[in-house]
Amino acid sequence: MDDRGHPWSGAAFTIRAVAEPDLIPISKASSEFRLSRSVIFKYLQQGKLQRWQKMGDQRTFIDRQELKRLLQPRIKGRPD
């Protein structure tokens, strides 16, 4: 805290540009990627996908790019 009471004064910050997620509802992700809704919910429960919600909307959304990466083929024996 500095002499004016600002707790972050003098602290070093790194600012990165982060792409806004391409959010789609689970129903659309299910049809687009030909996955059952239960598989998508399993990925959410396992922490493999992040759950998003929009203000005023009760639906659950996921990031399209995150799901694409999760479904990419992997070389056997390599860690995730």
Wavefront OBJ file of the C-alpha trace (Angstrom):
o trace
v 0.000 0.000 0.000
v 1.419 3.414 -0.887
v 1.073 6.645 1.074
v -2.225 7.440 -0.667
v -3.732 4.071 0.297
v -3.526 2.397 -3.115
v -2.745 -1.282 -2.506
v -1.444 -1.922 -6.030
v 0.710 1.143 -6.456
v 4.116 0.171 -7.779
v 3.033 -3.381 -8.586
v 4.070 -4.799 -11.951
v 1.238 -5.979 -14.185
v 1.318 -7.815 -17.467
v -1.594 -7.173 -19.783
v -2.294 -9.727 -22.492
v -4.771 -9.549 -25.301
v -7.104 -12.511 -24.949
v -9.473 -13.523 -27.700
v -13.114 -13.444 -26.710
v -14.484 -16.983 -26.516
v -16.764 -18.210 -29.300
v -19.625 -19.314 -27.058
v -22.297 -21.701 -28.281
v -25.130 -23.357 -26.351
v -24.765 -27.034 -25.561
v -27.638 -27.949 -27.895
v -25.838 -26.328 -30.857
v -22.487 -27.882 -29.873
v -24.177 -31.275 -29.688
v -25.517 -31.059 -33.230
v -22.483 -29.301 -34.744
v -19.947 -31.784 -33.346
v -22.277 -34.808 -33.460
v -21.902 -35.480 -29.740
v -24.615 -36.385 -27.285
v -25.480 -33.766 -24.698
v -24.507 -36.264 -21.991
v -20.944 -36.471 -23.389
v -20.644 -32.684 -23.309
v -21.965 -32.578 -19.738
v -19.456 -35.312 -18.817
v -16.624 -33.153 -20.215
v -17.917 -30.235 -18.148
v -18.110 -32.364 -14.997
v -14.571 -33.701 -15.563
v -13.254 -30.159 -15.995
v -12.262 -30.737 -19.621
v -14.537 -27.883 -20.748
v -15.334 -24.604 -19.065
v -18.978 -23.747 -18.378
v -20.168 -20.266 -19.374
v -23.429 -18.418 -18.788
v -24.653 -15.126 -20.195
v -26.542 -12.555 -18.150
v -30.276 -13.114 -18.449
v -29.880 -16.493 -20.194
v -30.308 -19.753 -18.288
v -28.616 -21.906 -20.932
v -25.116 -23.273 -20.498
v -22.573 -22.256 -23.120
v -19.194 -23.677 -24.051
v -16.330 -22.275 -26.100
v -16.421 -23.741 -29.623
v -12.606 -23.577 -29.980
v -12.086 -25.298 -26.621
v -14.330 -28.183 -27.722
v -12.519 -28.398 -31.094
v -9.160 -28.689 -29.291
v -10.559 -31.346 -26.956
v -11.728 -33.446 -29.912
v -8.450 -33.176 -31.867
v -6.780 -36.560 -32.437
v -3.796 -37.125 -30.165
v -0.677 -39.207 -30.668
v -0.932 -42.327 -28.509
v 1.341 -42.210 -25.492
v 1.666 -38.427 -25.407
v 0.264 -36.601 -22.364
v -2.712 -34.257 -22.828
l 1 2 3 4 5 6 7 8 9 10 11 12 13 14 15 16 17 18 19 20 21 22 23 24 25 26 27 28 29 30 31 32 33 34 35 36 37 38 39 40 41 42 43 44 45 46 47 48 49 50 51 52 53 54 55 56 57 58 59 60 61 62 63 64 65 66 67 68 69 70 71 72 73 74 75 76 77 78 79 80
